Amino acid sequence: MSLINTEIKPFKAQAFKGGKFIEVSEADLKGKWSVFFFYPADFTFVCPTELGDVADHYAEFQKLGVEIYSVSTDTHFTHKAWHDSSETIGKIQYTMIGDPTGVISRNFEVMRETQGLADRGTFVIDPEGVIQAVEITAEGIGRDASDLLRKVKAAQYVASHPGEVCPAKWKEGEATLAPSLDLVGKI
């Protein structure tokens, strides 16, 4: 069963953000757009390139009213240690959630049970806590924050413009489509 158009499940977790440990729950997501960005583990190889890329685009996400939550099965203590020891991870200003029990990873169906690690999963969540976009890739395939930003903009556009949809490669300001019988077979 797809997680698209489903509400996120309740969770409570410890996280690292802005030099502090904080608690995060599903209630913190209500009322704003969010991205959950799952990755296998701290102190690895592809993961820091992805997290650094998201960090480089974080201000753009913030301008759109989007909060970023990175999630791995490491603890919040490990996130702090990585943040303090890596120049790339040290750029991160968004919330880094620890999921050592795997509850959140299982809620989003990205847990690799035999390894205790999360797959690379990206989830765009609307202000009502409903999942609007999902991307899951194999461990060796890194994601692109600029494409994630484009998907967030498309999800926000569709949410605020009922009856319109965004075609492939849509970028902000470009033409959208209004599905109708008149378009069938003409695209």
Secondary structure, 3 states (H helix, E strand, C coil): CCCCCCECCCCEEEEEECCEEEEEEHHHHCCCEEEEEECCCCCCCHHHHHHHHHHHHHHHHHHCCEEEEEEECCCHHHHHHHHHHCHHHHCCCCEEEECCCCHHHHHCCCEECCCCEECEEEEEECCCCEEEEEEEECCCCCCCHHHHHHHHHHHHHHHHCCCCECCCCCCCCCCCECCCHHHCCCC
